[in-house]
């Protein structure tokens, strides 16, 4: 059972378990290999290519949202680097996709089917390219065991313009309505941090999840943000833990908190859905 990025529960516990480090670590024996789809958005990726290469390698399916394919071509195929050639789908209204990028990917063949990258024009003006990529991935790609939609990591999440960043946070809520993530999870990767949605209830986030001696993936900085509505939260494992603490925009916010050096897992109880963000450690 592939649980590297999927919701799992301890026997007899109501905690939802998270293993976000498995997304950007090498395969290890402690956790099964993660199954997730990678969506590349139309945001700069040059400054965090090392982590993107890890995500690309670990992903089961790779999709570009419109102009995201241009960025992959610029750092890959255009330089004679085939690392990002195995792109399964390019989808969107295609107003940003360059002719050169399209021609390049349509000339590639993907093993084992030997089919070219699929380019899908979706002109719907009431959905974003990001939303189109998520919907397509959910509809067409499933994890093998158990059969369920793949979790999704979106590269470029929260980058660029403020309105685009808020739109991406909106998608965390839009595409995760089930209290136990039965439609799969959605992560936003900005190059600086990993961000995901904690549904109302108890969560255990494994911030250190690799083999002994493996370098930490995450830095100490954590935020817990009640974007949609006020919530009451209780935390364990942070430098400034809180208990039944009311948080809302315009009131108290938990930002720039710190994971303690000895913490293996941060525990969060929240009465409403909140956004959890944790900084990535840079070499």
C-alpha positions in Angstrom: 0.0 0.0 0.0 1.6 3.3 -1.1 1.2 5.7 1.8 4.1 8.1 1.3 1.9 11.0 0.6 -1.6 9.6 1.3 -3.7 9.9 4.4 -3.2 7.0 6.7 -4.4 6.4 10.3 -2.8 4.6 13.2 -4.8 1.7 14.4 -7.1 3.0 17.2 -6.1 6.6 16.5 -8.1 9.4 15.0 -4.9 11.2 13.8 -4.4 11.7 10.1 -0.7 10.9 9.3 1.4 13.0 7.0 4.8 12.1 5.5 5.7 15.1 3.4 9.4 14.5 3.6 8.9 11.4 1.4 8.0 13.7 -1.5 11.5 15.1 -1.8 13.7 12.4 -0.3 15.1 9.3 -2.0 13.2 6.1 -1.6 13.7 4.7 1.9 12.8 1.6 3.8 10.9 3.3 6.5 8.1 4.4 4.3 6.7 2.8 1.0 7.6 4.7 -2.1 5.2 7.7 -2.5 2.7 7.8 -5.4 1.9 11.3 -6.6 1.4 13.3 -9.7 3.6 16.4 -10.3 2.0 19.5 -11.9 4.4 22.2 -13.1 2.7 25.7 -13.1 3.8 28.7 -15.1 6.1 30.1 -12.4 9.9 30.4 -12.4 11.7 27.1 -11.5 15.4 27.9 -12.1 16.2 28.8 -8.5 15.1 25.5 -7.1 15.9 23.0 -9.8 17.6 20.5 -7.4 14.4 19.9 -5.5 12.4 19.8 -8.6 14.6 17.1 -10.0 13.9 15.0 -6.9 10.2 15.6 -7.2 10.3 14.8 -10.9 12.2 11.5 -10.2 9.8 10.5 -7.4 6.6 11.4 -9.3 4.4 8.7 -10.9 2.9 11.1 -13.5 4.2 14.5 -14.7 1.9 17.2 -16.1 2.5 20.8 -17.2 -0.2 23.5 -16.8 0.1 25.5 -20.1 3.2 27.7 -19.9 4.8 25.4 -17.2 6.0 23.4 -20.2 8.0 26.3 -21.5 9.9 26.5 -18.2 10.7 22.8 -18.4 11.9 23.1 -22.0 14.1 26.1 -21.1 15.9 24.3 -18.3 15.9 20.9 -20.1 15.4 20.2 -23.8 16.6 23.6 -25.0 19.9 23.0 -23.3 20.2 19.4 -24.5 19.2 18.0 -21.2 16.5 15.2 -21.5 15.8 15.1 -17.8 12.4 16.7 -18.2 11.4 14.9 -21.5 9.0 12.4 -19.9 6.2 14.9 -19.6 2.8 13.1 -19.9 0.4 15.9 -20.5 0.4 19.6 -21.3 -3.1 21.1 -20.6 -4.7 24.6 -20.4 -6.1 27.2 -22.7 -2.6 27.1 -24.3 -2.3 30.9 -24.6 1.2 30.7 -23.0 2.6 27.6 -24.6 5.2 28.5 -27.2 5.3 26.8 -30.6 8.9 25.7 -30.0 8.0 24.0 -26.7 5.0 22.3 -28.2 6.9 21.0 -31.2 9.7 19.7 -28.9 7.4 17.7 -26.6 5.2 16.4 -29.5 8.4 15.0 -31.0 9.3 13.1 -27.8 8.2 9.5 -27.1 7.3 8.3 -23.6 8.2 4.8 -22.5 6.7 2.2 -22.5 3.9 3.2 -24.9 6.2 5.3 -27.2 3.4 7.9 -27.4 4.2 11.6 -27.5 3.4 14.1 -24.8 -0.4 14.7 -25.0 -1.3 18.4 -25.6 -4.8 19.2 -24.5 -6.5 22.5 -25.3 -9.2 23.4 -22.8 -10.7 26.8 -23.5 -12.9 27.0 -20.4 -12.5 30.5 -19.1 -14.2 29.7 -15.8 -11.3 27.5 -14.6 -7.6 28.2 -14.3 -4.9 26.2 -16.0 -4.0 24.9 -12.6 -7.6 23.8 -12.0 -7.7 22.1 -15.5 -4.5 20.2 -14.7 -5.8 19.0 -11.3 -9.1 17.9 -12.8 -7.5 16.1 -15.6 -5.1 14.3 -13.3 -7.8 13.3 -10.9 -9.9 11.9 -13.8 -7.2 10.0 -15.6 -4.5 8.9 -13.2 -4.9 6.7 -10.1 -2.6 5.1 -7.6 -2.4 1.4 -8.1 -3.0 0.1 -4.6 -5.6 1.1 -3.4 -7.2 2.4 -6.5 -7.8 6.1 -5.8 -6.8 9.4 -7.3 -3.1 10.3 -7.0 -2.0 12.9 -4.6 -0.7 16.0 -6.4 2.3 18.2 -5.9 2.1 21.5 -7.7 5.4 23.2 -8.4 5.2 27.0 -8.5 2.5 27.1 -5.8 2.4 30.5 -4.1 4.9 32.1 -6.4 4.5 35.1 -8.6 1.6 37.6 -8.3 -0.4 37.9 -5.1 -3.7 37.1 -6.8 -2.2 34.0 -8.4 -0.9 32.9 -5.0 -4.2 33.4 -3.4 -5.9 31.5 -6.2 -3.5 28.6 -5.6 -4.5 28.5 -1.9 -8.1 28.6 -3.1 -7.4 25.4 -5.0 -6.3 23.7 -1.8 -9.9 24.2 -0.5 -11.6 23.7 -3.9 -10.1 20.3 -4.6 -10.1 18.8 -1.1 -13.6 18.7 0.2 -13.6 15.3 1.7 -12.7 15.2 5.4 -10.3 12.2 4.9 -8.9 13.3 1.5 -10.5 10.4 -0.4 -10.0 12.4 -3.7 -6.3 12.6 -3.0 -4.1 15.3 -1.4 -2.8 18.5 -2.9 0.5 20.1 -2.0 1.9 23.5 -3.1 5.7 23.7 -3.6 7.1 27.2 -3.9 10.8 26.5 -3.8 10.9 28.0 -0.3 8.2 25.9 1.4 5.7 23.1 1.2 2.1 24.1 1.9 -1.0 21.9 2.4 -4.4 21.9 3.9 -5.3 20.3 7.3 -8.9 19.4 7.4 -10.7 19.9 10.7 -9.5 17.2 13.2 -6.2 15.7 14.5 -3.1 15.6 12.3 0.4 14.2 12.8 3.0 15.7 10.4 6.3 13.7 10.3 8.8 16.5 9.8 11.7 14.1 10.1 11.0 10.8 8.2 14.2 9.6 6.6 16.7 6.9 7.6 19.1 7.7 10.5 21.8 10.1 9.4 19.8 11.5 6.4 19.8 15.3 6.3 16.6 17.0 7.3 14.4 18.1 4.4 12.6 20.9 6.3 13.8 24.0 8.1 12.3 25.0 11.5 9.8 27.6 10.3 6.1 26.7 10.4 2.9 28.6 9.9 -0.7 27.5 10.5 -3.2 29.9 8.8 -7.0 30.0 9.0 -7.5 31.3 5.5 -11.2 30.4 5.0 -12.6 31.0 8.5 -11.6 31.3 12.2 -10.5 28.2 14.0 -9.2 27.0 17.3 -6.0 25.1 17.3 -3.9 23.0 19.6 -0.3 22.1 18.7 2.5 19.9 20.0 6.2 19.9 18.9 6.6 23.6 18.2 8.6 26.1 20.2 5.5 28.1 20.9 2.8 25.5 21.3 -0.8 26.6 21.9 -3.9 25.0 23.4 -7.4 25.7 22.2 -6.1 28.9 20.7 -8.4 31.0 18.6 -6.9 32.1 15.3 -8.3 34.2 12.5 -7.2 36.9 10.0 -7.5 40.2 11.8 -6.8 38.5 15.1 -4.1 36.0 16.2 -2.1 34.2 13.6 0.5 31.4 14.1 3.3 32.4 11.7 7.1 32.0 12.0 6.8 29.4 14.7 9.7 26.9 15.1 9.9 23.1 15.0 11.9 22.0 18.0 15.2 20.3 17.2 14.0 17.1 18.9 10.6 17.0 17.3 10.0 14.1 14.9 6.3 14.9 14.3 4.3 18.0 14.8 0.7 17.4 16.0 -2.1 19.8 15.2 -5.7 19.7 16.2 -7.9 22.2 14.5 -11.7 22.8 14.7 -11.8 24.2 11.1 -9.7 23.7 7.9 -6.3 25.5 8.1 -3.3 25.9 5.8 -0.1 24.4 7.1 3.2 25.6 5.7 6.7 24.5 6.5 10.0 25.9 5.1 12.4 23.8 3.1 16.0 23.5 4.2 18.5 24.8 1.6 21.9 23.2 1.3 
